[in-house]
Amino acid sequence: MSRPPHVLIIVQNLPVPLDRRVWLECQALAAAGYEVSVICPKGPGDPDYELLDGVHLYKYAPPRQAAGALGYAWEFAYCWARTARLSRKVWRRRRFDVIQACNPPDTYWALARLWRPRGVRFVFDHHDLNPEVFRSRFGEPASLPARAQLAALKWLERKTFRTADRVISTNTSYQRIAVERGGVPRARTTVVRSGPDTSIMRPIEAVDELRRGRRHLVVYLGVMGPQDGVDGVLQVADRIVHLYGRDDVGFAMLGFGDCLEDLQTLCTDLGLDDVVEFTGRVGPDQITEYLSTASLGLSPDPLSPLNDVSTMNKTMEYMAYALPVVAYRLTETVVSAGDCAVYVEPGDVDGFADAVVDLLDDPGRRARLGASGRRRAEQDLDWRPQARAYVGTYDELTGYKSAIDLVWPEMDRRDRSTEVPVRQRDRYGHRLIDLRGERTLSAFAALRKLPSEDGNSVDSVGEGV
């Protein structure tokens, strides 16, 4: 192919670039020489069209919040129709060679089939397991309408798999489902994990004001939906504040979702309004500030058919900021965090609260977990090898010889932590922490500040590193 291929990426559940995985994919393709367009819903204040960092963003007004089966059906139909209309607009500007659909929902195989007679290929970026989402939220269906809904979700998933020329899976559990349940030949699947870009996700000097006068800040970052277990964070906070009597711990809940208002009501009912902050939607600069200031991060996702096999981005993002993690022991969470987290058996809220308190009171352990988490993020989870796999899938599909080897040359993963030149400040003006030295990294992970700031070392406040 002489000209660079044009890839159209379709996203329904989040705006871009707020969807971090999709934005990393867009940047990877653009850096390798591809032309990239995106169709997605608008975020607050977003324009209809924007050219951002070389990526063409086409956006439509989001639908009203859905409720019930009919509400979700209307939402899917509305978004599908708006996306189809915008795809014609993108085509008029320049024909595209590939459509990539990122689920949920599993409906855009039908749009891909409409474009197929014009030579357009279809890539399915498998973000979610919609049948498992249904079972996790509503349990095994007993009534005829519930069984029909689940059967419809499975049918849409099969159609998506069978239409796809390539399937990109977020982890090996999803890849296995594509092969075994979807009937996709393994050779047509690629695992592209949602790894953090550790050249950008780097700790900064702590923002003390975010602690609001308390010694420790504990954070939750992510979606606040029915299957995310965020109410468990409030139950843990209730035990720590009211049962253990800890007045030195505050909590920050970063994100939004269907359950946000219910969570705020529960927070008030539990008498936690003074110690829990709900930030709502946050951008990269705010995420950097909170995760660089907090003492530890929480991954409270409960055991469910969906969560057990899903990769939780928040866990890896905590690790990128050298933030110790407390999580329920789920299959893919353990794959991501390895031995860099404290695990609690699913459903044990008391044990989760105990683990949080124990870790807050043990700076030496926080040093080890935070430092090893940052190194694991750099060496095993970083976005660079994922970007190579992702772009390589498109190179194979289109026959295009991209600039992937120039943009991301092969590199020994052990050397990745020293690859980024030392800078004083990040793109938002925050003072960066130089984490190349092990002592400095461990001290920061334990204290969220550097030893030179007060003359203390990790050894003087904990069991040492």
LOLUM-999913 format. One line per field, with one value per residue (C-alpha): residue number from 0; residue in one letter; x, z, y. Coordinates in nm, 4 decimals. Each point is the difference from the previous one (the first is absolute). Last residue first. Example, Ala and Ser with C-alpha at 12.3 -4.5 7.8 and 13.67 -1.06 7.14 Angstrom:
2
k	c(1  0)
r	c(s  a)
xx	c(1.3670  -0.1370)
zz	c(0.7140  0.0660)
yy	c(-0.1060  -0.3440)
//
This chain:
465
k	c(464  463  462  461  460  459  458  457  456  455  454  453  452  451  450  449  448  447  446  445  444  443  442  441  440  439  438  437  436  435  434  433  432  431  430  429  428  427  426  425  424  423  422  421  420  419  418  417  416  415  414  413  412  411  410  409  408  407  406  405  404  403  402  401  400  399  398  397  396  395  394  393  392  391  390  389  388  387  386  385  384  383  382  381  380  379  378  377  376  375  374  373  372  371  370  369  368  367  366  365  364  363  362  361  360  359  358  357  356  355  354  353  352  351  350  349  348  347  346  345  344  343  342  341  340  339  338  337  336  335  334  333  332  331  330  329  328  327  326  325  324  323  322  321  320  319  318  317  316  315  314  313  312  311  310  309  308  307  306  305  304  303  302  301  300  299  298  297  296  295  294  293  292  291  290  289  288  287  286  285  284  283  282  281  280  279  278  277  276  275  274  273  272  271  270  269  268  267  266  265  264  263  262  261  260  259  258  257  256  255  254  253  252  251  250  249  248  247  246  245  244  243  242  241  240  239  238  237  236  235  234  233  232  231  230  229  228  227  226  225  224  223  222  221  220  219  218  217  216  215  214  213  212  211  210  209  208  207  206  205  204  203  202  201  200  199  198  197  196  195  194  193  192  191  190  189  188  187  186  185  184  183  182  181  180  179  178  177  176  175  174  173  172  171  170  169  168  167  166  165  164  163  162  161  160  159  158  157  156  155  154  153  152  151  150  149  148  147  146  145  144  143  142  141  140  139  138  137  136  135  134  133  132  131  130  129  128  127  126  125  124  123  122  121  120  119  118  117  116  115  114  113  112  111  110  109  108  107  106  105  104  103  102  101  100  99  98  97  96  95  94  93  92  91  90  89  88  87  86  85  84  83  82  81  80  79  78  77  76  75  74  73  72  71  70  69  68  67  66  65  64  63  62  61  60  59  58  57  56  55  54  53  52  51  50  49  48  47  46  45  44  43  42  41  40  39  38  37  36  35  34  33  32  31  30  29  28  27  26  25  24  23  22  21  20  19  18  17  16  15  14  13  12  11  10  9  8  7  6  5  4  3  2  1  0)
r	c(v  g  e  g  v  s  d  v  s  n  g  d  e  s  p  l  k  r  l  a  a  f  a  s  l  t  r  e  g  r  l  d  i  l  r  h  g  y  r  d  r  q  r  v  p  v  e  t  s  r  d  r  r  d  m  e  p  w  v  l  d  i  a  s  k  y  g  t  l  e  d  y  t  g  v  y  a  r  a  q  p  r  w  d  l  d  q  e  a  r  r  r  g  s  a  g  l  r  a  r  r  g  p  d  d  l  l  d  v  v  a  d  a  f  g  d  v  d  g  p  e  v  y  v  a  c  d  g  a  s  v  v  t  e  t  l  r  y  a  v  v  p  l  a  y  a  m  y  e  m  t  k  n  m  t  s  v  d  n  l  p  s  l  p  d  p  s  l  g  l  s  a  t  s  l  y  e  t  i  q  d  p  g  v  r  g  t  f  e  v  v  d  d  l  g  l  d  t  c  l  t  q  l  d  e  l  c  d  g  f  g  l  m  a  f  g  v  d  d  r  g  y  l  h  v  i  r  d  a  v  q  l  v  g  d  v  g  d  q  p  g  m  v  g  l  y  v  v  l  h  r  r  g  r  r  l  e  d  v  a  e  i  p  r  m  i  s  t  d  p  g  s  r  v  v  t  t  r  a  r  p  v  g  g  r  e  v  a  i  r  q  y  s  t  n  t  s  i  v  r  d  a  t  r  f  t  k  r  e  l  w  k  l  a  a  l  q  a  r  a  p  l  s  a  p  e  g  f  r  s  r  f  v  e  p  n  l  d  h  h  d  f  v  f  r  v  g  r  p  r  w  l  r  a  l  a  w  y  t  d  p  p  n  c  a  q  i  v  d  f  r  r  r  r  w  v  k  r  s  l  r  a  t  r  a  w  c  y  a  f  e  w  a  y  g  l  a  g  a  a  q  r  p  p  a  y  k  y  l  h  v  g  d  l  l  e  y  d  p  d  g  p  g  k  p  c  i  v  s  v  e  y  g  a  a  a  l  a  q  c  e  l  w  v  r  r  d  l  p  v  p  l  n  q  v  i  i  l  v  h  p  p  r  s  m)
xx	c(1.3973  -0.0588  -0.2234  -0.1554  0.0576  0.3772  0.0740  -0.2051  0.2350  -0.0523  0.1830  -0.3192  -0.0181  0.3168  -0.1764  -0.2399  -0.3759  -0.2918  0.1224  0.0277  0.0018  0.2191  0.2564  0.0031  0.0495  0.2780  0.1807  -0.0373  0.1412  -0.1668  -0.3073  0.0690  -0.3176  -0.1575  -0.0891  -0.3458  -0.0283  -0.2803  0.2322  0.2265  0.2747  0.3700  0.0820  0.2261  0.0073  -0.2355  0.1845  0.1237  -0.3036  -0.0096  0.3372  -0.1297  -0.2498  0.2836  -0.0994  -0.1443  -0.0442  -0.3311  -0.0359  0.2591  -0.1068  -0.3668  0.0492  -0.2625  0.0414  -0.3647  -0.1247  -0.3439  -0.0637  0.3633  0.0824  -0.3235  0.0889  0.3528  -0.1451  -0.1569  0.2938  0.2433  -0.2336  -0.0225  0.3793  0.0044  -0.2990  0.1930  -0.1182  0.3161  0.3024  -0.1363  -0.3183  0.1956  0.2555  -0.2742  -0.1655  0.3310  0.0520  -0.3539  -0.0035  0.3428  -0.0493  -0.3525  0.1426  0.2522  -0.2667  -0.2061  -0.2902  -0.1854  0.0512  -0.1545  -0.2920  -0.0745  0.0360  -0.2357  -0.2597  0.0251  -0.0253  -0.3176  -0.1403  0.0694  -0.2012  0.2870  0.3040  0.2424  0.3143  0.2807  0.1669  0.3385  0.0232  -0.1613  -0.1917  -0.1378  -0.0371  -0.1336  -0.2670  -0.0714  -0.0984  -0.1670  0.1346  -0.1647  0.2346  0.2214  0.2581  0.3214  0.0499  0.3216  -0.1816  0.0079  -0.1289  -0.3159  -0.0521  0.0361  -0.2723  -0.2210  0.0027  -0.1785  0.0522  -0.3113  -0.0236  -0.1204  -0.1915  -0.2472  -0.1153  0.0000  0.2367  -0.0241  0.2112  0.1448  0.3289  0.1206  0.3018  0.2549  0.1723  -0.1471  0.1955  0.1379  -0.3283  -0.1952  0.2211  0.0452  -0.3728  -0.0645  0.2392  -0.1397  -0.3599  -0.2649  -0.3789  -0.1610  0.2204  -0.1881  0.1769  -0.0420  0.1053  -0.2536  -0.2857  0.0481  -0.3082  -0.1096  -0.3252  0.1995  0.2316  -0.2990  -0.1546  0.3267  0.0177  -0.3552  0.0873  0.3122  -0.1613  -0.0360  0.3569  0.2643  0.3657  0.2397  -0.1142  0.2359  0.0230  0.1451  0.1947  0.1366  -0.3258  0.0205  -0.2565  0.0350  -0.3755  -0.1128  0.2755  0.1536  -0.3276  -0.1906  0.2840  -0.0176  -0.3761  0.0544  0.2541  -0.2435  -0.2548  0.2527  -0.0492  0.0438  -0.2969  -0.2691  0.2017  0.2402  0.2775  0.3530  0.2426  -0.0334  0.2375  0.1286  0.1507  0.2070  0.1271  -0.3080  -0.0175  -0.2057  0.2170  -0.0460  0.1694  0.3279  0.0470  0.2755  0.2992  -0.0631  -0.0299  0.0271  -0.2780  0.1493  0.3053  -0.1844  -0.2617  -0.2331  -0.0906  -0.3417  0.1064  0.0125  -0.0483  -0.0307  -0.2526  -0.0156  0.2543  -0.2176  -0.2751  -0.3216  -0.2722  -0.1598  -0.0369  0.3335  0.2203  -0.1485  -0.0493  0.3662  0.1054  -0.2084  0.1813  0.3327  -0.0435  -0.1390  -0.0875  0.0397  -0.2052  0.0820  -0.2103  -0.3075  -0.3421  -0.0111  0.1063  -0.2561  -0.2815  0.0819  -0.0078  -0.3348  -0.1435  0.1338  -0.1601  -0.3315  0.0088  0.0553  -0.2980  -0.2180  0.0945  -0.1008  -0.3339  -0.0713  0.0691  0.2838  0.3080  0.3251  0.0904  -0.1090  0.3168  0.2650  -0.2110  -0.0594  0.3651  0.0976  -0.2135  0.1581  0.3611  0.1861  0.2911  0.0330  0.1475  -0.1711  0.1769  -0.2072  0.1269  -0.1391  0.0072  -0.3008  -0.2244  0.1051  -0.1554  -0.3451  0.1601  0.1980  -0.3223  -0.1527  0.3144  -0.0636  -0.2491  0.2044  -0.0408  0.2362  0.2326  0.2754  -0.0610  0.2926  -0.0967  0.2739  0.0835  -0.1529  -0.0997  0.0955  -0.2112  -0.3106  0.0708  0.0104  -0.3413  -0.1392  0.1343  -0.1781  -0.3382  0.0802  0.1149  -0.3181  -0.2102  0.1965  -0.0139  -0.3795  -0.0566  0.2203  -0.1686  -0.3494  0.0881  0.1421  -0.3223  -0.2134  0.1953  -0.0193  0.1440  0.2158  0.1601  -0.0870  0.1891  0.3402  0.0255  0.2219  0.3753  0.2491  0.3660  0.2722  0.3367  0.3132  0.0573  -0.3622  -0.1998  -0.3460  -0.3551  -0.3391  0.1579  0.0375  -0.1296  -0.0947  0.0926  -0.1327  -0.0761  0.2489  0.1172  0.3772  0.2219  0.3598  0.2462  0.2792  0.3681  0.1295  -0.0523  -0.3629  -0.0607  0.1551  -0.1764  -0.3385  0.0724  0.1035  -0.3232  -0.2010  0.1565  -0.0427  -0.3677  -0.0040  0.1624  -0.2627  -0.3502  -0.1202  -0.2538  -0.0459  0.3391  0.0575  0.3502  0.0381  0.3418  0.1443  0.2860  0.3168  0.0343  0.1996  -0.1600)
zz	c(5.2469  0.3565  0.2839  0.0363  0.0763  0.0276  -0.2618  -0.2572  0.0369  0.1858  -0.0705  -0.0464  -0.3748  -0.0783  0.0581  -0.2902  0.0327  -0.0409  0.3228  -0.0873  -0.3808  0.0028  0.2231  -0.2127  -0.3226  0.1498  0.1299  -0.3310  -0.2081  -0.3354  0.1603  -0.0687  0.1381  -0.2385  0.0939  -0.1394  -0.2903  -0.1835  -0.2673  0.2658  0.1875  0.0790  -0.2688  0.0148  -0.3382  -0.0342  -0.0777  0.3504  0.1039  -0.3379  0.0445  0.1436  -0.2853  -0.2499  -0.2905  -0.3454  -0.1776  0.0621  -0.2425  -0.2520  0.0107  -0.0274  -0.3057  -0.1938  -0.2901  -0.1016  -0.0887  0.1335  0.2455  0.0894  0.0532  0.1952  0.2391  0.0301  0.1171  0.2985  0.0779  -0.0130  0.2102  0.2626  0.0128  0.0677  0.2376  0.3073  0.1899  0.0470  0.0491  0.0837  0.1780  0.1813  0.1088  0.1308  0.1850  0.1515  0.1401  0.1331  0.1577  0.1621  0.1286  0.1204  0.1953  0.1676  0.0627  0.2108  0.1729  -0.3227  -0.1060  0.3177  -0.0261  -0.3609  0.0673  0.2993  -0.2142  -0.2668  0.2639  0.1335  -0.3533  -0.0742  -0.3230  -0.2135  0.1952  0.0646  -0.2005  0.0835  -0.3219  -0.1777  -0.0007  -0.3423  -0.0737  -0.3465  0.0159  0.3558  -0.1248  -0.2827  0.2348  0.2762  0.3546  0.1326  -0.0091  0.2176  -0.2043  0.0806  -0.2148  -0.1985  -0.2492  -0.2728  0.2558  0.0612  -0.3762  -0.0212  0.2606  -0.1562  -0.3345  0.1380  -0.2334  -0.0249  0.0629  0.3624  -0.0522  -0.2542  0.1584  0.3368  0.2950  0.1323  -0.1344  0.3022  -0.1613  0.2506  -0.0201  0.2682  0.1753  -0.2339  -0.1229  -0.3337  -0.0834  0.0752  -0.1993  -0.2996  -0.0207  0.0131  -0.2913  -0.2033  0.0227  0.2612  -0.0186  0.3425  0.2947  0.2788  0.3283  0.3059  0.3528  0.0942  -0.1939  0.1816  0.2208  -0.1366  -0.1395  -0.1652  -0.1747  -0.1033  -0.1669  -0.1810  -0.1117  -0.1340  -0.1945  -0.1514  -0.0880  -0.3768  -0.0379  0.1068  0.0922  0.2854  0.3517  0.2532  0.3544  0.3159  0.2805  0.3175  0.1985  0.0549  0.2549  -0.0907  -0.0179  -0.1172  -0.2337  -0.1217  0.0031  -0.1863  -0.2497  -0.0801  -0.0516  -0.2164  -0.2123  -0.0244  -0.1581  -0.2825  -0.0824  -0.3754  -0.1224  0.0652  -0.1646  0.1359  -0.2605  0.1187  0.2585  0.3718  0.2299  0.3598  0.1411  0.3160  0.2567  -0.0027  -0.0455  -0.3175  -0.1594  -0.3362  0.1362  0.0288  -0.3767  -0.0212  -0.2282  -0.3234  -0.0901  -0.3631  -0.2344  -0.3128  -0.0671  0.1900  -0.2731  0.1963  -0.1393  -0.1448  -0.1185  -0.3700  -0.0560  -0.3692  -0.1689  -0.3644  0.0493  0.2837  -0.2488  0.1220  0.1049  0.2312  0.3041  -0.0115  -0.1946  0.1043  0.3542  0.0175  -0.1189  0.2740  0.2617  -0.1735  0.0498  -0.1719  -0.3154  -0.3542  -0.2507  -0.3723  -0.3147  0.2189  -0.1310  0.1839  0.3305  -0.0227  -0.1031  0.2903  0.2452  -0.1360  0.0450  0.3562  0.0855  -0.1517  0.1999  0.3183  -0.0783  -0.0831  0.3252  0.1881  -0.1835  0.0717  0.3705  0.1847  -0.1287  0.1854  0.1964  -0.0809  0.0021  -0.0362  -0.2398  -0.2261  0.0071  -0.0701  -0.3152  -0.0920  0.0348  -0.0333  -0.1772  -0.3112  -0.2730  -0.3050  -0.3287  -0.3203  -0.3568  -0.2507  -0.3642  -0.1170  0.0299  0.3714  0.0933  0.0811  0.1729  0.2259  0.0965  0.1033  0.1930  0.1916  0.2417  0.2746  0.2481  0.1744  -0.1830  -0.2043  -0.3748  -0.2400  -0.3582  -0.2579  -0.3412  0.0344  -0.2872  0.0475  0.0771  -0.1475  0.1949  0.3313  -0.0763  -0.0888  0.3320  0.1700  -0.1138  0.1123  0.3388  0.0539  -0.0960  0.2259  0.2907  -0.0266  -0.0454  0.2967  0.2214  -0.1068  0.0816  0.3352  0.0870  -0.1124  0.2223  0.3065  0.0608  -0.2412  0.0726  -0.2718  -0.3216  -0.0651  -0.2468  -0.2888  -0.0516  -0.2861  0.1118  -0.2678  0.1510  -0.0809  0.3594  0.0227  -0.3105  0.1349  -0.1193  0.1682  0.2821  0.3581  0.2853  0.2235  -0.1736  -0.3427  -0.1185  -0.2242  -0.3606  -0.0432  -0.3022  -0.0444  -0.2876  0.0422  0.0148  0.3056  0.2226  -0.1132  0.0801  0.3454  0.0768  -0.0855  0.2047  0.2979  -0.0405  -0.0070  0.3219  0.1797  -0.0812  0.0925  -0.3395  -0.1228  0.1432  0.1804  -0.0482  -0.3766  -0.1693  -0.3740  -0.1509  -0.3714  -0.1362  -0.3159  -0.1631  -0.0921  -0.3780  -0.2020  0.1173)
yy	c(-0.1275  0.1011  -0.1133  0.3354  0.3659  0.0349  -0.2657  0.1889  0.2913  0.3244  0.3254  0.1981  0.0674  -0.1937  -0.3271  0.0617  0.0214  -0.2374  -0.1671  -0.3687  0.0067  0.3129  -0.1639  -0.3129  0.1974  0.2120  -0.3054  -0.1840  0.2846  0.0596  0.1547  0.3673  0.1575  0.2491  0.3575  0.0721  0.2473  -0.1776  -0.1422  -0.1501  0.1813  -0.0386  -0.2472  -0.3049  -0.1681  -0.2986  -0.3255  -0.0737  -0.2038  -0.1756  -0.1679  -0.3268  -0.0229  -0.0376  0.2144  -0.0569  0.3309  0.1792  0.2932  -0.1175  -0.3646  0.0990  0.2198  -0.1919  -0.2384  -0.0374  -0.3472  0.0927  -0.2848  -0.0688  0.3675  0.0398  -0.2820  0.1380  0.3299  -0.1756  -0.2269  0.2923  0.2123  -0.2760  -0.0152  0.3770  0.0161  -0.1101  -0.3072  -0.2066  0.2279  0.3414  -0.1089  -0.2710  0.2600  0.2265  -0.2876  -0.1124  0.3505  0.0301  -0.3450  0.0304  0.3535  -0.0718  -0.2911  0.2274  0.2628  -0.2434  0.1771  0.0774  -0.3619  -0.1406  0.2418  -0.0946  -0.3728  0.0211  0.1809  -0.2707  -0.2735  0.1597  0.0246  -0.3675  -0.0383  -0.1243  -0.1253  0.2832  0.0690  0.2444  0.1111  -0.0164  -0.3809  -0.0262  0.3197  -0.0734  -0.3795  0.0314  0.2407  -0.2457  -0.2826  0.2010  0.0252  0.3150  0.2947  0.2209  0.1890  0.1902  0.3126  0.0225  0.2256  -0.2650  -0.2506  0.2000  0.0126  -0.3782  -0.0529  0.2664  -0.1765  -0.3045  -0.2957  -0.2156  -0.3759  0.0058  0.3229  -0.1354  -0.3264  0.1769  0.0437  0.3538  0.2879  0.1821  0.1115  0.2612  0.2284  0.0864  0.2915  0.2606  0.3025  -0.1209  -0.1746  0.3188  0.2379  -0.2297  -0.0681  0.3738  0.0625  -0.2903  0.1249  -0.0683  -0.0543  0.0164  0.0993  -0.1744  0.0732  -0.2232  0.1048  0.2676  -0.1618  -0.3295  -0.0150  -0.3374  0.1458  0.2798  -0.2450  -0.2112  0.3048  0.0769  -0.3615  0.0125  0.3154  -0.1596  -0.3331  0.0469  0.1189  0.2492  0.0176  0.0644  -0.0903  0.1571  -0.1344  0.1536  -0.1669  0.1638  -0.0178  -0.3751  -0.1178  -0.3673  -0.0598  0.3458  0.1168  -0.3263  -0.1919  0.2705  0.0406  -0.3728  0.0230  0.3083  -0.1872  -0.2918  0.2332  0.0240  -0.3668  0.0451  -0.2067  0.2624  0.2774  0.2595  0.0011  0.0534  0.1300  -0.0752  0.1817  -0.0108  0.3207  -0.0174  0.2512  0.2186  0.3763  -0.0057  -0.2711  0.1735  0.3111  -0.1918  -0.0235  -0.2614  0.0550  -0.1803  -0.3647  -0.1127  -0.1057  0.1571  -0.2207  -0.2725  -0.0322  -0.2237  -0.3421  -0.0701  -0.3459  -0.0791  -0.3739  -0.0832  -0.2264  -0.1129  -0.2780  -0.1340  -0.0775  0.1701  -0.2446  0.2556  -0.2212  -0.1802  0.2407  0.3347  -0.1318  -0.1055  0.3459  0.1588  -0.2070  0.0756  0.3730  0.3112  -0.1906  0.1360  -0.1984  0.0069  -0.0385  0.0375  -0.1026  -0.3326  0.1526  0.2794  -0.2335  -0.2298  0.2938  0.1201  -0.3498  -0.0238  0.3343  -0.1126  -0.3240  0.2010  0.2213  -0.3017  -0.1707  0.3153  0.0197  -0.3728  0.0311  -0.1717  0.1777  -0.0750  0.3101  0.3545  0.2104  -0.2705  -0.2054  0.3008  0.1079  -0.3610  -0.0009  0.3367  -0.1073  0.3294  0.1670  -0.2180  0.2188  -0.1520  0.0756  0.0154  0.0422  0.2527  -0.1117  0.1973  -0.3073  -0.0133  0.3361  -0.1391  -0.2980  0.2325  0.1786  -0.3334  -0.0972  0.3233  -0.1510  -0.1670  0.2849  0.0436  -0.0377  0.1608  -0.0136  0.0382  0.0787  -0.0461  0.1478  0.3446  0.2274  0.3622  0.3049  -0.1615  -0.3185  0.1928  0.1507  -0.3428  -0.1312  0.2904  -0.1301  -0.3545  0.1295  0.1986  -0.3029  -0.2359  0.2445  0.0319  -0.3732  -0.0897  0.2600  -0.1145  -0.3607  0.1104  0.1808  -0.2921  -0.2393  0.2213  0.3458  0.1982  0.3356  0.2502  -0.0439  0.1605  0.2885  -0.1078  0.0140  -0.0213  0.0051  0.0090  -0.0995  0.2048  0.1065  0.1119  0.0927  0.0824  -0.0465  0.0365  0.1993  -0.1280  0.2161  -0.2941  -0.3276  -0.0802  -0.3515  -0.1842  -0.0259  -0.0089  0.0615  -0.1168  0.0307  -0.2543  0.0957  -0.1883  0.3044  0.0184  -0.3671  0.0243  0.3285  -0.1464  -0.3133  0.2118  0.1965  -0.3211  -0.1238  0.3330  0.0538  0.3694  0.0708  -0.0850  -0.0064  -0.3116  -0.2843  0.0135  -0.0302  -0.0465  0.0173  0.0802  -0.0987  0.1581  -0.1873  0.1904  0.0250  -0.2491  -0.3240)
//
